[in-house]
Amino acid sequence: MRRSALLAAAAVVAARAVSAHGNITSPPARLPGPAMLAACGQTAVNTVLGDGTIALEEVKASSALCKVDLCRGAVFEDNINRVQLFTPGQVVVVTVALPIPHEGPANVSIVQTATNKIVGDMLLVFDTYADEKLAELPANNTAFGVTLPSGKAGQAVAEACPTAGSCVLQWWWLGTDAKQTYESCIDFGYRTMPYVDHYNQPDLALRSSL
């Protein structure tokens, strides 16, 4: 019986070893918490806590309330103290962990959380990303700058994302052969939009005059 259990565990480890893995390490990205637990269930939360680079396809939600295809189920309410304040035109330096690469497309975009739709154009696009056939991944696969919209495009973001939590800066990657999808999300406020600091001052809107 013990031998069977060990063999089964070894099979799980081997299966995971051929899977791609990745997530944002900086700026602070959304993490699981009590609100995700309520929406997605303990199994989903445990899966993400057990491996912060896990694919969406491996996160098993307990109800339709869990939006696994949006930030891998992580929600704003659990991440209020991780909100970043960005400025239109700012170059946000993003670092990513890719412990197990698999080639495929990737992008960084602003996504409206109510609709799970990209606002405007993708900000950064990789036609080919995390190619495991390379002896070494390009430096810009794990550290890159993302220029945020300004001008009319920035105003469109401000209108689509009126408060922190209404949009995220999302890193998305598809391992084509592995058939696995990865997402990490950064909550943010724009200096051109009303910014509600829920964490420090729940009832105060910090506006662009700051």
C-alpha positions in Angstrom: 0.0 0.0 0.0 2.8 2.4 1.0 4.7 1.5 -2.3 1.5 2.3 -4.3 1.1 5.7 -2.6 4.8 6.5 -3.3 4.5 5.6 -6.9 1.3 7.7 -7.3 3.1 10.7 -5.7 6.0 10.2 -8.0 3.7 10.2 -11.0 2.2 13.5 -9.9 5.6 15.1 -9.5 6.7 13.8 -12.9 3.5 15.2 -14.5 4.1 18.6 -13.0 7.7 18.6 -14.1 6.7 18.7 -17.8 4.2 21.5 -17.2 5.0 25.1 -17.8 5.0 27.4 -14.8 5.2 31.2 -14.2 4.0 34.3 -12.4 4.8 37.9 -11.7 7.2 38.5 -8.8 7.2 42.4 -9.0 5.3 44.7 -8.6 3.2 42.8 -6.0 0.6 40.7 -7.8 -2.8 39.4 -6.5 -2.6 36.5 -4.1 -5.3 34.1 -2.6 -7.1 35.1 0.5 -10.5 34.8 2.3 -12.5 36.3 -0.5 -11.0 33.9 -3.0 -11.7 31.1 -0.6 -15.4 32.0 -0.4 -15.7 32.2 -4.2 -13.4 29.3 -5.3 -13.2 26.9 -2.4 -10.4 25.5 -0.3 -9.1 23.2 -3.0 -8.5 26.0 -5.4 -6.8 28.2 -2.8 -4.6 25.3 -1.6 -3.5 24.6 -5.2 -2.4 28.2 -5.7 -0.8 28.5 -2.3 1.0 25.2 -3.0 2.5 26.5 -6.2 2.3 30.2 -7.0 3.3 29.5 -10.6 0.5 27.0 -11.3 -1.5 27.0 -14.5 -5.2 28.1 -14.6 -6.2 24.7 -15.9 -5.0 23.1 -12.7 -7.1 25.3 -10.4 -10.4 23.5 -9.7 -13.1 25.9 -8.6 -16.0 24.9 -6.3 -18.5 27.2 -7.9 -19.3 29.4 -10.9 -18.6 32.4 -8.7 -14.9 31.7 -9.0 -13.4 33.5 -12.0 -10.4 31.3 -12.6 -9.9 32.9 -16.1 -9.5 36.3 -14.4 -6.3 36.5 -12.3 -6.5 32.8 -11.6 -9.4 33.4 -9.2 -7.6 35.9 -7.0 -9.8 38.9 -6.1 -9.3 42.6 -5.2 -10.7 42.3 -1.7 -7.8 40.1 -0.7 -5.2 42.4 -2.2 -6.2 46.0 -1.2 -2.9 46.5 0.5 -1.0 45.6 -2.7 -2.5 48.3 -4.9 0.0 50.3 -7.0 -0.4 53.9 -8.0 0.6 54.5 -11.6 0.9 57.6 -13.8 -0.1 57.7 -17.5 3.0 57.2 -19.6 4.9 55.6 -16.7 7.1 52.6 -17.6 6.3 49.9 -15.1 9.2 47.4 -14.6 7.8 43.9 -14.3 9.7 40.9 -13.2 8.5 37.3 -13.8 9.5 33.9 -12.6 9.6 31.2 -15.3 10.9 28.1 -13.5 9.5 25.8 -16.2 9.3 27.5 -19.6 7.2 26.3 -22.6 7.0 28.3 -25.8 3.9 30.2 -26.7 2.4 33.7 -27.0 2.3 36.2 -24.2 1.1 39.7 -23.5 0.7 42.4 -20.9 -2.6 44.3 -21.0 -5.0 46.4 -18.9 -8.0 44.2 -18.2 -11.4 45.5 -16.9 -12.4 43.1 -14.1 -16.1 43.5 -14.5 -16.0 42.3 -18.1 -12.7 40.5 -18.2 -11.9 42.4 -21.4 -8.8 44.2 -22.5 -9.0 48.0 -22.3 -7.5 49.5 -25.5 -4.6 47.8 -27.1 -2.2 45.2 -25.6 0.7 47.1 -24.0 3.3 44.5 -24.7 3.1 41.5 -27.0 5.4 38.5 -27.4 4.6 36.3 -30.4 7.0 33.7 -29.0 7.8 33.6 -25.3 9.5 31.2 -22.8 10.9 28.9 -25.5 12.2 25.9 -23.7 14.3 24.9 -26.7 16.7 27.9 -26.2 19.8 27.4 -24.1 18.9 30.5 -22.2 15.7 32.6 -22.2 16.0 36.2 -23.5 16.4 38.6 -20.7 13.2 40.4 -21.6 11.2 37.2 -20.9 11.7 37.7 -17.1 12.2 41.4 -16.8 10.6 44.1 -19.0 9.2 47.6 -19.1 5.5 48.2 -19.8 4.6 51.7 -20.9 1.2 52.7 -19.6 -1.2 54.6 -21.9 -1.2 58.4 -21.9 -3.1 61.1 -23.8 -6.5 59.9 -25.2 -5.6 56.3 -24.6 -4.8 57.1 -21.0 -8.1 58.9 -20.6 -9.9 55.8 -22.0 -8.2 53.8 -19.3 -9.2 56.3 -16.6 -12.8 56.1 -17.8 -12.8 52.3 -18.0 -11.0 51.9 -14.6 -12.5 54.6 -12.3 -11.2 53.1 -9.1 -8.6 50.7 -7.9 -9.9 47.1 -8.4 -11.9 48.0 -11.5 -9.0 47.0 -13.7 -5.7 45.1 -13.4 -2.4 45.1 -15.2 -2.4 41.5 -16.4 0.5 39.3 -17.6 -0.9 36.4 -19.7 1.0 33.5 -21.2 -0.1 30.4 -23.1 2.2 27.4 -23.2 1.2 26.1 -26.6 2.4 22.5 -26.5 1.6 22.2 -22.8 -1.9 23.6 -23.4 -1.6 25.6 -20.2 -2.5 29.2 -19.4 -0.9 31.5 -16.9 -2.0 34.9 -15.5 -0.8 37.3 -12.9 -2.5 40.5 -12.0 -1.4 43.8 -10.5 -4.1 46.0 -9.0 -3.5 49.7 -9.6 -4.9 53.2 -9.5 -4.2 55.9 -12.2 -3.2 59.4 -11.0 -5.7 60.8 -13.5 -8.6 58.8 -11.9 -10.2 58.9 -8.5 -8.1 56.6 -6.4 -9.8 55.0 -3.4 -7.3 53.9 -0.8 -9.4 51.1 0.8 -6.6 49.9 2.9 -5.5 53.0 4.8 -8.5 55.3 4.4 -11.6 53.4 3.4 -13.8 56.4 2.9 -11.4 58.8 1.2 -10.9 59.2 -2.5 -7.5 60.4 -3.4 -7.8 62.4 -6.6 -5.3 63.6 -9.2 -4.5 66.7 -7.2 -2.2 64.6 -5.0 
